[in-house]
Amino acid sequence: MKAFIFEQLYEISKKPYQKYFKKNKPWTVTVKELVALPPSSLGAELHHFLTKHGFELQPKLESHDIYHVLTNIGTTVPEEISMQYFLWGNGKRSLYLFSVLTIGTLFYCSHYKRFLHEYKRGKSSSKFYQIDFQKLVHLPIHNIRTAFCIH
């Protein structure tokens, strides 16, 4: 039931967040272009992630899926919250992030150790949450993880 409520809150907030708060431009790279990239590239890994989970690139929210790919954090509700903790540790600050952290921590307090672990992982990584990853989709994912100390 907690997951259902959390997912509904996400669905309700996604469109306004996308429209009013995300100032970046949507990517011009298509899913078909991602398929054509080398197998170990960030773009190919993004394509694999999207396909595996039945997701599509969402305009202005593309970096969210990139964060999943780079951090190897899954897509269950506790994992989504964990990723927000990682991003908080990495220096990202937004009302949306703090809302997810607050509600997520209340709903999933039993996962606190994992949340703390991901916060520390984010803190130990070089800041990457503001990078325009569209320009990096052709690069090997290993090189990107190494460059930003994402372990």
C-alpha positions in Angstrom: 0.0 0.0 0.0 2.9 2.4 0.8 4.4 1.8 -2.6 1.0 2.5 -4.3 0.6 5.8 -2.4 4.2 6.8 -3.2 3.8 5.9 -6.9 0.5 7.9 -7.1 2.2 10.9 -5.5 4.9 10.6 -8.2 2.4 10.4 -11.0 0.5 13.4 -9.8 3.6 15.5 -9.3 5.5 14.5 -12.4 3.8 16.7 -15.0 3.8 19.9 -13.0 7.4 19.3 -12.0 8.4 18.7 -15.6 6.5 21.8 -16.9 7.2 24.4 -14.2 10.4 23.4 -12.4 12.6 21.7 -15.0 14.3 24.5 -17.0 16.6 22.3 -19.1 15.7 21.5 -22.7 14.5 18.1 -23.7 17.1 15.8 -25.3 17.3 15.7 -29.1 18.8 12.1 -28.9 16.3 9.5 -29.8 16.0 5.9 -28.5 16.9 4.7 -32.0 20.1 6.7 -31.8 20.9 5.1 -28.4 20.7 1.6 -29.9 23.3 2.5 -32.5 25.9 3.5 -29.9 28.7 1.1 -28.8 27.6 -1.6 -26.4 29.6 -0.3 -23.4 28.6 3.3 -23.9 26.4 5.3 -21.6 23.7 5.6 -24.3 23.6 1.9 -24.9 23.4 1.2 -21.2 20.6 3.8 -21.0 18.8 2.0 -23.8 19.2 -1.3 -22.1 17.8 0.2 -18.8 14.8 1.7 -20.6 14.0 -1.5 -22.5 14.5 -3.7 -19.4 12.0 -1.7 -17.4 9.6 -0.8 -20.2 10.3 2.9 -19.8 10.6 5.7 -22.4 12.7 8.8 -22.4 10.6 11.6 -20.8 11.3 15.1 -22.0 13.3 17.1 -19.5 13.6 14.1 -17.2 16.2 12.1 -19.1 18.9 12.6 -16.5 16.8 10.7 -14.0 17.2 7.5 -15.9 20.9 8.3 -16.4 21.3 8.5 -12.6 19.9 5.0 -12.3 22.3 3.7 -14.9 25.4 5.4 -13.4 24.6 4.5 -9.8 23.3 1.0 -10.4 20.3 1.8 -8.2 17.1 0.1 -9.1 13.6 1.3 -9.6 11.5 0.0 -6.7 10.1 2.7 -4.4 12.8 2.2 -1.7 15.5 2.2 -4.5 14.1 5.4 -5.9 14.3 7.0 -2.5 17.8 5.6 -2.1 18.8 7.3 -5.4 17.4 10.7 -4.1 19.6 10.2 -1.0 22.6 9.5 -3.3 21.8 12.8 -5.2 21.4 14.7 -1.9 24.8 13.4 -0.9 26.1 14.5 -4.3 25.0 18.0 -3.6 21.7 18.2 -5.4 19.2 20.5 -3.7 15.5 21.0 -4.8 12.1 21.2 -3.2 11.2 18.0 -5.1 14.2 16.1 -3.8 13.5 17.1 -0.2 9.8 16.2 -0.6 10.8 12.7 -1.8 13.3 12.4 1.1 10.8 13.5 3.7 7.9 11.4 2.5 10.1 8.4 1.6 11.9 8.4 4.9 8.6 8.5 6.8 7.1 5.7 4.6 10.2 3.5 4.5 12.0 4.3 7.8 13.0 0.6 7.9 15.3 1.3 4.9 17.2 4.1 6.7 20.6 2.2 6.7 20.4 1.8 3.0 19.4 5.5 2.6 22.4 6.5 4.7 24.7 4.3 2.7 23.5 5.9 -0.6 23.9 9.4 0.9 27.5 8.5 1.8 28.1 7.1 -1.7 26.8 10.3 -3.3 29.0 12.4 -0.9 32.1 10.5 -1.9 31.4 10.9 -5.7 32.4 13.9 -7.6 29.4 16.2 -8.4 27.7 15.0 -11.5 24.0 15.8 -11.1 24.2 19.0 -13.2 26.1 17.4 -16.2 24.5 17.5 -19.6 24.7 13.8 -20.2 23.3 14.0 -23.7 26.7 15.1 -24.8 28.3 12.0 -23.1 26.1 9.2 -24.4 28.8 7.9 -26.8 31.4 7.6 -24.0 32.1 4.3 -22.2 30.1 4.1 -19.0 33.1 2.8 -17.1 35.0 6.0 -18.0 32.2 8.2 -16.7 31.8 6.3 -13.5 35.6 6.4 -12.9 35.8 10.2 -13.7 33.0 10.9 -11.2 34.2 8.3 -8.6 30.9 6.5 -8.7 31.5 3.2 -6.9 
